[in-house]
Amino acid sequence: MSTLPVNPAPETDAATDAAKRVLPPKPRAAALVALSFTLLLYLVELVDVILPGDLDQGGIHSRALSGLDGVLFAPVLHAGWSHLFANTVPVLVFSFLAMAAGIGRFALVTAIIWVGSGLGVWLAGPSDGVTVGASGLAFGWLAYLLVRGLFNRAAGQILVAVVLLGVWSGMLAGLLPGNPGVSWQGHVFGALAGVLAAWLTSRTGKSRKAGSAVPGNLGV
């Protein structure tokens, strides 16, 4: 009797390839998801303008238990049209590219960023205001796109990261405190959550690959 390693299953190889993909496998579906989320942001802002109430008060009230639910709502609320306009292109581009490994993986990455950024603001944000906006998501997706290639050892993803860094390097200034009215806390914690999401998803892919290569017993 001898023990030989079993070749990884074909589906595992496909999963590994998917993790290193640069563009979404179904670009139309990915574009539809990105566009639909962006349209939702515009619809919410339109409702906020039309209704007599102030939906922005449903954002994050830092360190107040009554404002903790703002973690769920803050990314879809904006402090006016100009705020929303500033987030539109990054949200469209980064969310589309973040779907390279599939919409399921994108949903997981987005959930990590959404919660991580929101909780960071709730813990460290200013207590004299309400924090709203999708920029935490945008910074999280950007950070995810910048580092995923390093974790996945994917040259194509690293090249995309270099291009994104060249085009949107000005966004990095939003990570620094000192700009009145800008939640640098949301940006920083969103970026940290994006790095965490990239690491966790890469670890998941490696675990699946290792699990499929369990040695098998072959009779001789």
SULLINNOR-V388633 format. One record per residue. RES is the residue in one small letter. SS is DSSP state (H for helix, E for strand, C for the rest). PSI is psi in whole degrees, 0 to 359 (* if undefined). D_CENTER is the distance of its C-alpha to the mean C-alpha in Angstrom with 2 decimals. Layout:
BEGIN
((RES | SS | PSI | D_CENTER) (RES | SS | PSI | D_CENTER))
END
This chain:
BEGIN
((m | C | 145 | 49.42) (s | E | 154 | 46.50) (t | E | 121 | 42.81) (l | E | 147 | 40.59) (p | C | 140 | 36.82) (v | C | 135 | 35.50) (n | C | 143 | 33.44) (p | C | 144 | 29.77) (a | C | 148 | 29.42) (p | H | 323 | 28.54) (e | H | 332 | 25.53) (t | H | 319 | 24.16) (d | H | 320 | 24.68) (a | H | 322 | 22.85) (a | H | 322 | 19.83) (t | H | 317 | 20.00) (d | H | 320 | 20.29) (a | H | 322 | 17.30) (a | H | 335 | 15.15) (k | C | 4 | 16.59) (r | C | 147 | 16.32) (v | C | 319 | 15.35) (l | C | 156 | 15.31) (p | C | 141 | 14.69) (p | C | 332 | 17.91) (k | C | 83 | 18.47) (p | H | 326 | 17.62) (r | H | 315 | 19.38) (a | H | 319 | 17.53) (a | H | 318 | 14.11) (a | H | 323 | 15.53) (l | H | 319 | 16.87) (v | H | 313 | 13.69) (a | H | 317 | 12.07) (l | H | 320 | 15.48) (s | H | 318 | 16.05) (f | H | 319 | 13.09) (t | H | 319 | 14.30) (l | H | 325 | 17.81) (l | H | 319 | 17.05) (l | H | 318 | 16.16) (y | H | 322 | 19.49) (l | H | 317 | 21.34) (v | H | 318 | 20.42) (e | H | 323 | 21.54) (l | H | 317 | 24.66) (v | H | 321 | 25.51) (d | H | 325 | 25.11) (v | H | 322 | 27.58) (i | H | 316 | 30.01) (l | C | 150 | 30.27) (p | C | 335 | 32.43) (g | C | 177 | 30.05) (d | C | 99 | 27.13) (l | H | 335 | 23.84) (d | H | 340 | 22.15) (q | H | 350 | 24.05) (g | H | 8 | 21.68) (g | C | 198 | 19.04) (i | E | 120 | 18.71) (h | C | 105 | 22.15) (s | C | 133 | 21.74) (r | C | 20 | 23.75) (a | C | 124 | 25.35) (l | H | 325 | 25.27) (s | H | 342 | 25.82) (g | H | 6 | 22.66) (l | C | 330 | 20.34) (d | C | 348 | 19.55) (g | H | 340 | 18.02) (v | H | 325 | 14.81) (l | H | 327 | 14.53) (f | H | 336 | 15.81) (a | H | 319 | 14.90) (p | H | 341 | 11.80) (v | H | 2 | 14.22) (l | C | 146 | 17.09) (h | C | 149 | 18.21) (a | C | 59 | 21.28) (g | C | 168 | 22.99) (w | H | 322 | 22.62) (s | H | 323 | 22.31) (h | H | 315 | 19.23) (l | H | 317 | 17.67) (f | H | 320 | 19.05) (a | H | 331 | 17.48) (n | H | 347 | 13.92) (t | H | 304 | 14.78) (v | H | 313 | 14.74) (p | H | 319 | 11.51) (v | H | 315 | 9.74) (l | H | 309 | 11.92) (v | H | 310 | 11.71) (f | H | 319 | 8.17) (s | H | 321 | 7.22) (f | H | 311 | 10.52) (l | H | 329 | 10.22) (a | C | 352 | 7.10) (m | C | 16 | 9.68) (a | C | 327 | 12.16) (a | C | 11 | 12.58) (g | C | 159 | 13.07) (i | H | 328 | 11.83) (g | H | 314 | 12.36) (r | H | 321 | 10.10) (f | H | 319 | 7.31) (a | H | 319 | 8.38) (l | H | 314 | 8.40) (v | H | 315 | 5.02) (t | H | 320 | 4.09) (a | H | 318 | 7.37) (i | H | 315 | 7.13) (i | H | 315 | 5.00) (w | H | 308 | 7.27) (v | H | 317 | 10.21) (g | H | 314 | 9.97) (s | H | 315 | 9.81) (g | H | 315 | 12.42) (l | H | 325 | 14.63) (g | H | 317 | 14.71) (v | H | 318 | 15.97) (w | H | 324 | 18.34) (l | H | 322 | 19.77) (a | H | 358 | 20.07) (g | C | 170 | 19.97) (p | C | 143 | 23.26) (s | C | 357 | 25.51) (d | C | 22 | 27.31) (g | C | 181 | 24.76) (v | C | 132 | 21.95) (t | E | 127 | 18.35) (v | C | 164 | 16.54) (g | C | 154 | 14.08) (a | C | 7 | 10.65) (s | H | 331 | 10.59) (g | H | 319 | 8.74) (l | H | 316 | 5.63) (a | H | 315 | 6.95) (f | H | 323 | 7.66) (g | H | 314 | 4.60) (w | H | 319 | 3.58) (l | H | 313 | 7.32) (a | H | 319 | 7.92) (y | H | 314 | 6.34) (l | H | 329 | 8.53) (l | H | 328 | 11.23) (v | H | 347 | 11.89) (r | H | 324 | 11.32) (g | H | 328 | 14.72) (l | H | 316 | 16.43) (f | H | 323 | 15.59) (n | H | 352 | 16.43) (r | C | 50 | 19.32) (a | C | 113 | 18.64) (a | H | 320 | 20.50) (g | H | 318 | 19.01) (q | H | 325 | 15.41) (i | H | 321 | 16.93) (l | H | 317 | 18.82) (v | H | 320 | 15.87) (a | H | 319 | 14.35) (v | H | 318 | 17.80) (v | H | 314 | 17.95) (l | H | 319 | 14.69) (l | H | 324 | 15.96) (g | H | 321 | 19.28) (v | H | 318 | 18.25) (w | C | 26 | 15.82) (s | H | 332 | 17.45) (g | H | 336 | 18.72) (m | H | 333 | 15.40) (l | H | 338 | 15.85) (a | H | 336 | 18.77) (g | H | 352 | 16.59) (l | H | 350 | 15.99) (l | C | 141 | 19.73) (p | C | 163 | 21.72) (g | C | 347 | 24.62) (n | C | 109 | 23.42) (p | C | 137 | 24.81) (g | C | 358 | 22.72) (v | C | 127 | 19.37) (s | C | 85 | 17.22) (w | H | 335 | 16.58) (q | H | 317 | 15.83) (g | H | 322 | 12.73) (h | H | 314 | 11.68) (v | H | 311 | 12.80) (f | H | 331 | 11.38) (g | H | 316 | 7.85) (a | H | 317 | 8.47) (l | H | 320 | 10.21) (a | H | 326 | 7.72) (g | H | 319 | 5.48) (v | H | 318 | 9.04) (l | H | 317 | 9.90) (a | H | 319 | 7.49) (a | H | 319 | 8.96) (w | H | 314 | 12.26) (l | H | 315 | 12.40) (t | H | 327 | 11.69) (s | H | 323 | 14.15) (r | H | 322 | 16.58) (t | H | 317 | 16.54) (g | H | 320 | 17.49) (k | H | 324 | 20.18) (s | H | 319 | 21.57) (r | H | 320 | 22.09) (k | H | 317 | 23.80) (a | H | 322 | 26.01) (g | H | 331 | 26.92) (s | H | 349 | 28.16) (a | C | 32 | 30.42) (v | C | 133 | 32.64) (p | C | 145 | 36.25) (g | E | 157 | 38.68) (n | E | 126 | 42.47) (l | E | 132 | 44.60) (g | C | 141 | 48.33) (v | C | * | 50.63))
END
